[in-house]
């Protein structure tokens, strides 16, 4: 009990006395690139698809430079590969866009200069702050997830002879350990969770930010009628610099989800044409995917060791996917790889069992669309279901669950969809499918783990994609690709598009 009171007391005390400070970082090469990009943005025509794509890619690169404490020439940033791709795209601008060509070439030149430099201004400033405050513990928060592992190694190296415990947090900073002596956010406070300001975990909180990103005060997260004074931001500004200032929100990468509406070619079966809820996800290397957003949907993810070696496979609920995770997908085609392997295990029996699965689920879906999930749940309870609810009804209609946990629930569904006399046959059939899915999952996991032991993952981290060949009679090609951004929206798409890797121009 006393420990809880002590924690509450410490939290309240921190909230009252926490210091918030902005420390600006000056770098001539960064300033030159930012200025050149600003000139290019002013020069290019508005609403031009070609230039919109080029500028969006350059802005993404600018954000990665602003938010990642690694040397400019670090392979994890991939500046050289990005430059080569951009130069290829801009090879014909003299004939098509002669007025914008000089500004474009100047921007590429400035970025090329940066790509050849080994400076790491952010890590150097972290070391200076540790020397200034002499903390016993420090948390460094980086908004970008693209180069987090490399960033951690460089900060560890910068603090090698400093007796300080380091925690590196990537993303919005929602998991910062409590009671750090010093918290350093790479970039403005507005990039991070409001909790960092409203409920600080450290007495000293620093925004370590390139001078070009404007933040003159702290965001006001107070509730209406709050009596707490607005927190003040102490600013240590770069003096005498001529800057192209950028709003913090404008500095964040802009993502286009236009590819979601791109028409797909090729025929589909009736089943594949079923509409499903999906969430668009942007992946590393100019790739994207639609992930299942139906209730109970799950995804296979890959965790990496600090040396880049791939070792841990984990299946998580789709709603728990966040930026920086590696999502395991089929390299060719979409759909559920577990289902395909399960069908191979079932042999000639697969087609009959899948048709039985589709039959009762189609019947349940029809009732949901006609009457609503809540009304269907009430009717199922009337027919003897023990666990029917609006949420469970939607989950039972999805692909993840092959049958309900309780037979009473399944029997009520069979009665509702007109298959009550065949409930025993369907219960056994769905049990057979469930067992095949379990065996398929174990087999895929075993093959993938075996493939990972023979794949050099570390060298591929810069691209954000690891490819694996499953050497087995039921093997195939799988890829683990880093998540760069998740859309806030959920869209209705054809089932066949879910899980299918798509090439987009967002890298």
C-alpha positions as CSV (number, residue, x, y, z in Angstrom):
1,X,0.0,0.0,0.0
2,X,2.8,2.4,0.9
3,X,4.6,1.8,-2.3
4,X,1.5,2.9,-4.2
5,X,1.3,6.0,-2.1
6,X,5.0,6.7,-2.7
7,X,4.5,6.3,-6.4
8,X,1.5,8.7,-6.5
9,X,3.5,11.2,-4.4
10,X,6.5,11.0,-6.8
11,X,4.2,11.4,-9.8
12,X,2.5,14.5,-8.4
13,X,5.8,16.0,-7.4
14,X,7.2,15.4,-10.9
15,X,4.2,17.0,-12.5
16,X,4.8,20.1,-10.4
17,X,8.5,20.6,-10.8
18,X,9.4,18.9,-14.2
19,X,11.6,21.1,-16.4
20,X,11.0,21.2,-20.2
21,X,13.8,22.5,-22.4
22,X,14.4,22.8,-26.1
23,X,18.0,22.4,-27.3
24,X,18.6,23.3,-30.9
25,X,21.1,21.5,-33.1
26,X,22.8,23.4,-35.9
27,X,24.3,21.6,-38.9
28,X,25.3,23.4,-42.1
29,X,24.6,20.4,-44.4
30,X,21.2,19.8,-42.9
31,X,20.4,23.5,-43.3
32,X,21.5,23.5,-46.9
33,X,19.3,20.5,-47.7
34,X,16.3,21.9,-45.9
35,X,16.7,25.2,-47.7
36,X,17.1,23.5,-51.1
37,X,14.0,21.4,-50.5
38,X,12.0,24.5,-49.5
39,X,13.0,26.2,-52.7
40,X,12.0,23.1,-54.7
41,X,8.6,23.0,-53.0
42,X,8.0,26.7,-54.0
43,X,9.1,26.0,-57.6
44,X,7.1,22.9,-58.5
45,X,3.5,23.2,-59.8
46,X,0.7,22.4,-57.3
47,X,-1.4,19.2,-57.8
48,X,1.1,17.7,-60.1
49,X,1.2,13.9,-59.5
50,X,4.9,13.6,-60.5
51,X,6.1,16.4,-58.2
52,X,3.8,15.4,-55.4
53,X,5.4,12.0,-55.3
54,X,9.0,13.4,-55.5
55,X,8.4,16.0,-52.8
56,X,6.7,13.4,-50.5
57,X,9.7,11.1,-50.8
58,X,12.1,14.0,-50.0
59,X,10.0,15.1,-47.1
60,X,10.1,11.5,-45.8
61,X,13.9,11.6,-46.0
62,X,14.0,15.0,-44.3
63,X,11.9,13.5,-41.4
64,X,14.2,10.6,-41.0
65,X,17.2,12.9,-40.8
66,X,15.4,15.1,-38.3
67,X,14.3,12.2,-36.1
68,X,17.1,9.6,-36.2
69,X,20.3,9.9,-34.1
70,X,22.6,8.1,-36.5
71,X,25.5,9.2,-38.8
72,X,24.2,10.6,-42.1
73,X,26.1,7.9,-44.0
74,X,24.7,5.1,-41.8
75,X,23.3,2.2,-44.0
76,X,20.1,2.1,-41.9
77,X,19.1,5.5,-43.4
78,X,19.6,4.2,-46.9
79,X,20.3,7.7,-48.3
80,X,22.4,6.4,-51.2
81,X,19.7,4.0,-52.4
82,X,17.0,6.7,-52.1
83,X,19.2,9.2,-54.0
84,X,19.8,6.7,-56.8
85,X,16.1,6.1,-57.1
86,X,15.3,9.8,-57.1
87,X,17.9,10.6,-59.7
88,X,16.5,7.9,-62.0
89,X,13.0,9.4,-61.6
90,X,14.4,12.9,-62.3
91,X,16.5,11.9,-65.3
92,X,14.1,13.5,-67.9
93,X,13.0,16.7,-66.0
94,X,15.1,18.9,-68.3
95,X,12.7,18.2,-71.2
96,X,9.5,17.9,-69.1
97,X,10.0,20.5,-66.4
98,X,12.9,22.8,-67.4
99,X,11.9,25.5,-65.0
100,X,12.1,23.2,-62.0
101,X,15.2,21.2,-63.0
102,X,17.8,23.5,-61.3
103,X,16.0,23.4,-58.0
104,X,15.6,19.6,-58.2
105,X,19.2,19.1,-59.0
106,X,20.3,21.4,-56.2
107,X,18.2,19.4,-53.7
108,X,19.6,16.1,-54.8
109,X,23.2,17.5,-54.7
110,X,22.7,18.8,-51.1
111,X,21.3,15.4,-50.1
112,X,24.2,13.6,-51.8
113,X,26.6,15.7,-49.8
114,X,24.8,14.7,-46.6
115,X,24.9,11.0,-47.6
116,X,28.7,11.1,-47.7
117,X,29.2,12.5,-44.2
118,X,29.8,10.5,-41.0
119,X,28.6,13.2,-38.6
120,X,26.1,12.3,-35.9
121,X,25.0,15.6,-34.4
122,X,22.1,14.2,-32.4
123,X,24.2,11.5,-30.6
124,X,26.9,14.0,-29.9
125,X,24.4,16.3,-28.2
126,X,23.0,13.4,-26.2
127,X,26.5,12.9,-24.8
128,X,26.8,16.6,-24.0
129,X,23.5,16.6,-22.1
130,X,24.6,13.6,-20.1
131,X,27.8,15.5,-19.3
132,X,25.8,18.6,-18.3
133,X,23.3,16.9,-16.0
134,X,25.2,13.8,-14.9
135,X,22.1,11.6,-14.7
136,X,22.2,8.0,-13.4
137,X,19.5,7.0,-16.0
138,X,18.4,8.4,-19.3
139,X,15.6,7.6,-21.7
140,X,16.0,8.7,-25.4
141,X,12.8,8.7,-27.4
142,X,12.9,8.6,-31.2
143,X,9.8,9.3,-33.3
144,X,11.1,7.4,-36.3
145,X,11.2,3.6,-36.2
146,X,13.1,3.2,-39.4
147,X,16.6,3.1,-37.9
148,X,15.9,2.5,-34.2
149,X,18.3,-0.4,-33.7
150,X,21.2,1.4,-35.4
151,X,20.4,4.6,-33.3
152,X,20.6,2.6,-30.1
153,X,24.0,1.2,-31.0
154,X,25.4,4.7,-31.8
155,X,24.0,6.3,-28.6
156,X,25.4,3.4,-26.6
157,X,28.8,4.0,-28.3
158,X,28.5,7.8,-27.6
159,X,27.9,7.1,-23.9
160,X,30.4,4.3,-23.7
161,X,32.5,5.9,-20.9
162,X,29.5,7.5,-19.1
163,X,28.1,5.6,-16.0
164,X,24.5,6.0,-17.1
165,X,21.6,3.5,-17.7
166,X,20.1,4.0,-21.1
167,X,16.6,3.2,-22.4
168,X,15.8,3.8,-26.0
169,X,12.1,4.2,-26.8
170,X,10.8,4.3,-30.4
171,X,7.5,5.6,-31.6
172,X,5.3,8.1,-29.7
173,X,7.0,7.6,-26.3
174,X,4.1,5.9,-24.6
175,X,6.2,3.3,-22.8
176,X,8.9,5.5,-21.2
177,X,10.2,3.9,-17.9
178,X,9.1,5.8,-14.8
179,X,11.5,8.0,-12.9
180,X,14.3,8.4,-15.4
181,X,16.7,11.2,-14.4
182,X,16.8,12.6,-17.9
183,X,14.4,12.3,-20.8
184,X,15.6,13.3,-24.3
185,X,13.1,13.5,-27.2
186,X,14.7,13.5,-30.6
187,X,12.6,16.2,-32.3
188,X,9.8,18.6,-30.9
189,X,7.5,17.6,-28.1
190,X,4.6,17.9,-30.4
191,X,5.7,14.7,-32.2
192,X,5.1,12.6,-29.1
193,X,2.4,11.4,-26.8
194,X,0.7,14.1,-24.7
195,X,1.5,12.0,-21.6
196,X,5.2,13.1,-21.9
197,X,4.1,16.6,-21.1
198,X,1.0,16.0,-18.9
199,X,2.5,13.2,-16.8
200,X,6.3,13.5,-17.1
201,X,8.4,10.6,-16.1
202,X,11.6,12.6,-15.5
203,X,12.5,15.8,-13.7
204,X,14.4,17.1,-16.8
205,X,12.8,16.7,-20.2
206,X,14.7,17.8,-23.3
207,X,13.6,18.3,-26.9
208,X,16.7,17.8,-28.9
209,X,15.8,19.3,-32.2
210,X,17.3,20.6,-35.4
211,X,16.9,24.4,-35.5
212,X,14.8,24.3,-38.7
213,X,11.8,22.6,-36.9
214,X,9.9,25.4,-35.1
215,X,8.5,24.9,-31.6
216,X,8.2,28.1,-29.5
217,X,6.0,26.7,-26.7
218,X,4.6,23.5,-25.3
219,X,1.3,22.2,-26.6
220,X,-1.6,22.9,-24.2
221,X,-3.1,19.6,-23.2
222,X,-4.9,20.9,-20.1
223,X,-8.5,19.9,-19.6
224,X,-11.2,22.7,-19.6
225,X,-11.3,24.6,-16.3
226,X,-7.9,23.2,-15.2
227,X,-6.2,25.4,-12.7
228,X,-2.7,24.1,-13.5
229,X,-0.6,26.8,-15.2
230,X,0.6,26.2,-18.7
231,X,3.9,24.5,-18.8
232,X,6.8,26.6,-20.0
233,X,9.3,25.7,-22.6
234,X,12.9,26.9,-22.0
235,X,14.5,27.5,-25.3
236,X,18.2,27.3,-26.0
237,X,18.1,28.6,-29.6
238,X,20.8,28.7,-32.2
239,X,21.9,32.3,-32.6
240,X,22.6,34.1,-35.9
241,X,21.3,31.4,-38.2
242,X,19.2,32.1,-41.3
243,X,16.6,29.3,-41.2
244,X,13.8,27.9,-43.3
245,X,11.5,27.2,-40.4
246,X,9.1,24.2,-40.5
247,X,6.0,23.6,-38.4
248,X,6.4,20.3,-36.4
249,X,3.3,18.8,-38.0
250,X,4.5,19.7,-41.5
251,X,7.8,18.0,-40.7
252,X,6.1,14.7,-40.1
253,X,6.0,12.4,-43.2
254,X,3.0,12.7,-45.4
255,X,1.5,9.4,-46.5
256,X,-0.7,8.9,-49.6
257,X,-3.2,6.1,-49.4
258,X,-4.3,6.5,-53.0
259,X,-3.0,3.0,-53.8
260,X,-6.0,1.5,-51.8
261,X,-8.3,2.5,-54.6
262,X,-6.1,1.2,-57.4
263,X,-8.0,-1.3,-59.5
264,X,-6.7,-4.9,-59.4
265,X,-6.4,-7.1,-62.5
266,X,-7.2,-10.8,-62.9
267,X,-10.3,-12.8,-62.2
268,X,-11.5,-13.9,-58.8
269,X,-13.7,-16.6,-57.6
270,X,-17.1,-16.0,-55.9
271,X,-15.5,-16.5,-52.5
272,X,-12.6,-14.2,-53.1
273,X,-15.1,-11.5,-54.1
274,X,-16.5,-11.3,-50.6
275,X,-16.1,-7.9,-49.0
276,X,-13.9,-7.6,-45.9
277,X,-12.8,-4.8,-43.6
278,X,-9.1,-4.0,-44.0
279,X,-6.6,-1.5,-42.8
280,X,-4.0,0.0,-45.2
281,X,-0.4,-0.3,-44.0
282,X,2.7,1.3,-45.5
283,X,5.8,-0.9,-45.5
284,X,9.5,-0.3,-46.0
285,X,11.0,-0.4,-49.5
286,X,8.0,1.2,-51.3
287,X,5.6,-1.6,-50.4
288,X,2.2,-1.6,-48.9
289,X,-0.4,-4.2,-47.8
290,X,-4.0,-4.4,-46.6
291,X,-4.3,-6.2,-43.3
292,X,-7.5,-7.9,-42.1
293,X,-9.4,-5.6,-39.8
294,X,-12.3,-8.0,-39.0
295,X,-12.8,-8.9,-35.3
296,X,-10.4,-11.6,-34.0
297,X,-8.0,-11.1,-37.0
298,X,-4.4,-11.8,-36.2
299,X,-1.0,-11.3,-37.8
300,X,2.4,-13.0,-37.8
301,X,5.3,-10.8,-36.7
302,X,9.0,-11.2,-36.5
303,X,11.2,-9.8,-33.7
304,X,14.9,-9.2,-34.2
305,X,17.7,-9.4,-31.8
306,X,19.9,-6.4,-31.2
307,X,22.4,-7.7,-33.7
308,X,19.7,-7.9,-36.4
309,X,19.4,-11.6,-36.3
310,X,15.8,-12.8,-36.7
311,X,14.8,-15.2,-34.0
312,X,11.3,-14.8,-32.5
313,X,8.0,-15.4,-34.3
314,X,4.9,-14.1,-32.7
315,X,1.2,-14.1,-33.7
316,X,-0.5,-10.9,-32.4
317,X,-4.0,-9.5,-32.7
318,X,-4.2,-7.2,-35.8
319,X,-5.2,-4.2,-33.7
320,X,-1.8,-4.4,-31.8
321,X,0.3,-3.9,-34.9
322,X,2.4,-0.7,-34.6
323,X,5.1,1.1,-36.5
324,X,8.5,-0.5,-36.5
325,X,7.3,-4.1,-36.2
326,X,8.2,-6.7,-38.9
327,X,5.1,-8.2,-40.5
328,X,5.5,-11.6,-42.0
329,X,3.7,-11.9,-45.4
330,X,3.6,-14.1,-48.5
331,X,6.1,-12.8,-51.1
332,X,3.8,-13.9,-53.9
333,X,0.1,-13.6,-53.8
334,X,-2.2,-12.7,-50.9
335,X,-4.5,-14.6,-48.6
336,X,-3.8,-16.8,-45.6
337,X,-0.7,-19.0,-46.0
338,X,-1.9,-21.1,-43.0
339,X,-5.1,-21.9,-44.9
340,X,-3.2,-22.9,-48.0
341,X,-0.9,-25.3,-46.1
342,X,-3.9,-26.7,-44.1
343,X,-5.7,-27.5,-47.4
344,X,-2.6,-29.3,-48.7
345,X,-2.6,-31.4,-45.5
346,X,-6.3,-32.2,-45.9
347,X,-5.8,-33.3,-49.5
348,X,-8.9,-34.2,-51.4
349,X,-11.1,-33.6,-48.3
350,X,-10.2,-29.8,-48.3
351,X,-12.7,-28.7,-50.9
352,X,-15.7,-30.3,-49.2
353,X,-14.7,-29.0,-45.7
354,X,-14.1,-25.4,-47.1
355,X,-17.5,-25.4,-48.7
356,X,-19.1,-26.4,-45.4
357,X,-17.2,-23.6,-43.7
358,X,-18.4,-21.1,-46.2
359,X,-22.0,-22.3,-46.1
360,X,-22.7,-21.7,-42.4
361,X,-20.6,-18.5,-42.3
362,X,-22.5,-17.1,-45.4
363,X,-25.7,-17.8,-43.6
364,X,-24.6,-16.0,-40.5
365,X,-23.3,-13.1,-42.5
366,X,-26.6,-12.7,-44.3
367,X,-28.4,-12.4,-40.9
368,X,-25.9,-9.9,-39.6
369,X,-26.3,-7.7,-42.7
370,X,-30.1,-8.0,-42.6
371,X,-30.8,-7.6,-38.9
372,X,-27.6,-6.3,-37.2
373,X,-25.2,-8.2,-34.9
374,X,-27.0,-7.2,-31.7
375,X,-30.3,-8.6,-33.0
376,X,-28.6,-11.8,-34.2
377,X,-27.0,-12.2,-30.8
378,X,-30.4,-11.9,-29.1
379,X,-31.9,-14.5,-31.4
380,X,-29.0,-16.9,-30.8
381,X,-29.5,-16.6,-27.1
382,X,-33.2,-17.4,-27.6
383,X,-32.0,-20.6,-29.4
384,X,-29.7,-21.7,-26.6
385,X,-26.4,-19.9,-27.2
386,X,-24.5,-19.2,-24.0
387,X,-22.0,-16.6,-25.2
388,X,-23.7,-14.7,-28.0
389,X,-23.0,-11.0,-28.1
390,X,-22.7,-8.5,-30.9
391,X,-18.9,-8.7,-30.8
392,X,-18.8,-12.5,-30.6
393,X,-21.3,-12.8,-33.5
394,X,-19.0,-10.7,-35.7
395,X,-16.0,-12.8,-34.7
396,X,-17.8,-16.1,-35.4
397,X,-18.7,-14.8,-38.9
398,X,-15.0,-14.0,-39.6
399,X,-12.4,-16.4,-41.0
400,X,-10.2,-16.6,-37.9
401,X,-12.6,-18.8,-36.0
402,X,-13.6,-22.1,-37.6
403,X,-16.1,-22.9,-35.0
404,X,-17.3,-21.6,-31.7
405,X,-15.6,-22.8,-28.4
406,X,-18.9,-24.0,-27.0
407,X,-21.1,-26.5,-28.9
408,X,-24.2,-24.7,-27.6
409,X,-23.2,-21.6,-29.5
410,X,-22.5,-23.5,-32.7
411,X,-25.8,-25.4,-32.4
412,X,-27.7,-22.1,-32.1
413,X,-26.0,-20.8,-35.2
414,X,-26.7,-24.0,-37.2
415,X,-30.4,-23.6,-36.2
416,X,-30.5,-20.0,-37.2
417,X,-29.0,-20.6,-40.7
418,X,-31.2,-23.6,-41.5
419,X,-28.6,-26.4,-40.8
420,X,-29.8,-27.6,-37.5
421,X,-30.3,-31.2,-38.6
422,X,-26.6,-31.4,-39.7
423,X,-25.0,-29.8,-36.6
424,X,-23.1,-33.0,-35.7
425,X,-21.6,-33.3,-39.2
426,X,-20.6,-29.6,-39.3
427,X,-19.2,-29.7,-35.8
428,X,-16.9,-32.6,-36.6
429,X,-15.9,-31.0,-40.0
430,X,-15.0,-27.7,-38.4
431,X,-13.0,-29.6,-35.8
432,X,-11.1,-31.3,-38.6
433,X,-10.4,-27.9,-40.2
434,X,-9.2,-26.5,-36.9
435,X,-6.8,-29.3,-36.3
436,X,-5.4,-28.9,-39.9
437,X,-4.9,-25.2,-39.2
438,X,-3.0,-25.9,-36.0
439,X,-0.8,-28.4,-37.8
440,X,-0.2,-26.0,-40.6
441,X,0.8,-23.2,-38.2
442,X,3.3,-25.5,-36.4
443,X,4.8,-26.6,-39.8
444,X,5.1,-23.0,-41.1
445,X,6.7,-21.9,-37.8
446,X,9.2,-24.8,-38.0
447,X,10.1,-24.1,-41.6
448,X,10.5,-20.3,-41.0
449,X,12.6,-20.8,-38.0
450,X,14.8,-23.2,-39.9
451,X,15.1,-20.7,-42.8
452,X,16.0,-17.9,-40.4
453,X,19.0,-19.8,-39.0
454,X,20.5,-19.8,-42.5
455,X,19.6,-16.2,-43.5
456,X,21.9,-13.3,-42.8
457,X,19.3,-10.8,-41.6
458,X,21.6,-8.0,-40.3
459,X,22.8,-7.0,-43.8
460,X,19.2,-6.6,-45.0
461,X,18.0,-4.3,-42.1
462,X,18.6,-1.1,-44.0
463,X,16.0,-2.1,-46.6
464,X,13.5,-3.1,-43.9
465,X,12.8,-6.4,-45.6
466,X,14.0,-10.0,-44.9
467,X,13.1,-12.7,-47.4
468,X,12.9,-16.4,-46.5
469,X,12.7,-19.5,-48.6
470,X,10.9,-22.4,-46.8
471,X,12.8,-25.5,-47.9
472,X,10.1,-28.1,-47.6
473,X,7.7,-30.0,-49.7
474,X,5.1,-27.4,-48.6
475,X,7.5,-24.5,-48.6
476,X,7.3,-21.2,-50.4
477,X,8.5,-17.6,-50.2
478,X,7.8,-15.4,-47.2
479,X,9.0,-11.9,-46.4
480,X,9.2,-10.0,-43.1
481,X,8.8,-6.3,-43.9
482,X,9.0,-3.4,-41.5
483,X,5.8,-1.3,-40.9
484,X,6.4,2.3,-41.6
485,X,2.8,3.8,-41.2
486,X,-0.7,2.6,-40.5
487,X,-3.8,4.3,-41.8
488,X,-6.4,5.6,-39.4
489,X,-9.1,4.5,-41.7
490,X,-10.7,1.0,-42.3
491,X,-11.9,0.2,-45.8
492,X,-14.1,-2.4,-47.3
493,X,-12.2,-4.4,-50.0
494,X,-12.3,-7.8,-51.8
495,X,-11.0,-10.6,-49.6
496,X,-8.4,-11.5,-52.2
497,X,-6.5,-8.2,-51.7
498,X,-5.9,-8.8,-48.0
499,X,-2.3,-9.8,-47.3
500,X,-1.1,-9.1,-50.9
501,X,2.1,-7.1,-51.2
502,X,1.6,-4.0,-53.4
503,X,4.3,-1.8,-54.8
504,X,3.8,1.9,-54.1
505,X,5.9,5.0,-54.4
506,X,6.2,6.0,-50.7
507,X,9.7,5.0,-49.7
